[in-house]
């Protein structure tokens, strides 16, 4: 999780493509089910 002053890794445009790239990489490994990956942005968001 990033600090508040660094910006949200889910909603900040600067980090958004990196976040989606990491999610896609996790999806390809099949280590997590789709439900877990769908909830991940809500769990790691520092702006909530």
N, C-alpha and C positions, 0 to 999 in steps of 0.2 A: 504494500500500500504506500502511496506517496504522501508526503506531508501536505497540509492544506495549502501552504504558500506555493507549492510546486504545481498544483493543478490536479484535476481528477483524471486518472488514466483512462476512464471510460468515456467521459463527456468532452474532454479537451481535444480539439482538432489536432493538436501537435502530437498527441499520443494515440489517437484513435486507430490509425492504421497498424501501429505496432501491437496494440491490444488485440485487434482482429486477427492479425497474423499469428499471435500466440494461441488464440482460441482455435484457429484452423489447424495449427500444429498439434494441439492436444486432441482435437477431434480425429485426426488421422491415426493417432496411436491407439485409439479405442480403449484407453485406460479409464475414461470417465464416460458415464452415460449421458445422453443428450439432455436429460432433465438437469443434471448438475451443471453442465456447460451453459444452459439457458439461464440458470440462477446466478451464475458467477458474476456478471456485471453488477447485480444488485448487492452482492455480498462484499465486493472489494471496492465499492465506490466510496471515496473519502468525502464527497460533497453532500452526503445525506445526513 
